[in-house]
Amino acid sequence: MVHGTHNALEDPRNEFIKIFINGELVVREDAKISVFDSGYLVGDGIWEAMRLHDGVLVFLDLHLDRLWRAAAAVGMKFHFTREQLIKYIWQTLEANDMHTDVHVRTMITRGIKKTPSQDPRLTISDPNIVIIAEHKKASEKTKDNGISLFTSTIRRGSPDYLDPRLNCHSKLHEVQALIQAIEAGADEALMLDIHGFVATCNATNFFMVKKNEVWTSTGEYCMNGITRANVLRICKQQNIPHFEKNFSLYDVYDADEAFVTGTFGGLTPVVKIDGRTIGTGKYGVLTKKLSGFYEELIAVEIEKNSHVN
């Protein structure tokens, strides 16, 4: 099994899932889209991922807010409402008889192009919608063992050419960073911003703990993470000192603990960075405490929305 924050337990049911494509549900092997799709041609698309826990799509409003902001940022006009998209997601979940431990990824591209081109004026269809829901439960071994990071030479982009907060299909620079990390023997990549400060990881947000303080980046050059925001909210609620600030690898290498956050894995401990052991090299005390608070936050979300569908 590939080790990393997206490690999931094997589930044979995923071989037979039905995938939503523009209003139709098709079996996995028949899930296809045109080679003239703008997402395939030029990476012109946006996406959102969320979790289904005990019949509830947790933090749904936050995820949809982020999706609609992304659409506005790239000038994409949806031909459906927020309520209709929620209906499509539930249609997909119900068709697959899914109730918990499910990962839902919604991908929306600008549409079909008349000819291979960047020009959005050559789009001849409404946006294409694909919804993939899979049975995915995070591997506990990942939390128990932690992950290792390698600092990539590839920087997070500047907001004036591709805002790092945007969940878009153009992820090649993050893939390149991850390849560097894998080739260096690490699980995932740590990425710096254009000024050399620590920004984020290739697919998750980075945090560290120093003297019982929680540090993360300013947020200017990192993914606009829902889990990241929830961790900061938890710190505020629990009176845990926390800072969004610039810091360098100089600060990271002697951290007491480190962890990354993401929709799928929640909080995942980091035990090694650039070959150097972080803290005790184990799941840190404060990281574990924050992870428990995050699970409690999900439980509250489930209780609050258990009758909404």
Secondary structure, 3 states (H helix, E strand, C coil): CCCCCCCECCCHHHHHCEEEECCEEEEHHHCCCCCCEHHHHHCCEEEEEEEEECCEECCHHHHHHHHHHHHHHHCCCCCCCHHHHHHHHHHHHHHCCCCCCEEEEEEEECCEECCCCCCHHHECCCCEEEEEEEECCECHHHHHHCEEEEECCCCCCCCCCCCCCCCECCCHHHHHHHHHHHHCCCCEEEEECCCCCEEEECCCEEEEEECCEEEECCCCCCCCCHHHHHHHHHHHHCCCCEEECCCCHHHHCCCCEEEEEECCCEEEEEEEECCEECCCCCCCHHHHHHHHHHHHHHHHHHHHHCCCC
